[in-house]
Amino acid sequence: MTVSGCDNLTNESSANNQLSFEQKKNAHLFRLLLDLRSLDASKDKSSTDQSNENHDKVERTYKKALTDYASVYEQLESQRAHWSNQTNELRSRLREKEDKADNIYQTLARYRKDIAQQSSCKNNKPFDMDHFEELVLKSQALDEDVERERLKNTSLKVEISQLEQQIKKKNDLAG
């Protein structure tokens, strides 16, 4: 068993959110920089004091925006680290559970084989182990089919929830 494609979906959506967030911040900082440059260009020699005050005000606003950006970026990084740690922890727990399930499955297979061998000893008739192996292979194929259907069911549930969210957004925009 392997970890499903949910990690790709989560990473993709968080990357899109981060990109749009950084684009918005960059656009805001760019506008502040343009305001600062336009104030520098519109300086008039007769109103030096007033333009210096405007320049100082814009500079303070710009510095405040930069510090805000830095603090938000630090929060983003700490959240990213937190979710990365949590993802790694969940992956390790999943691997442990998968290993445990595989171990239980192998134990069950050995148990079935032992029962088949013991039954041939009690009946004084040889048990056809080739037939037993065929049954085991059929059982494994059926288990794989069930697992594929479960994965398909899960992906369809995710798709349904996404479509429901889209419909809800469209209804919210319309009404």
Disulfide bonds with the S-S distance in Angstrom:
none
